[in-house]
Amino acid sequence: MPVAATPAATPAATPAATVQILQSQGIDIRWQQLNLSPLDISSSQIRQGVGDRLSIHTLVPDAVREYIEEKQLYQCPNP
């Protein structure tokens, strides 16, 4: 059975059309388009770096690095 596409998943949908659809459903949305260059960083690189106890400060913002450290994410268990 085919799955209906959501407005955001429809390739032809524009931000303005998405806003109009959401507003018609009583959802107020504000958006701003950012023109950013994609980063050539994968989550696997981050996990590998943390697992190998390497610095990831060049891969993620400080707040993300601090959260990963605080929650002890991606760390290998001590033998």
Buried (B, 14 or more C-beta within 10 A) or exposed (E): EEEEEEBEEEEEBEEEEBBEBBEEEEEEEEEEEEEEEEEEEEEEBBBEBBEEEEEBEEBBEEEEBEEBEEEEEBEEEEE
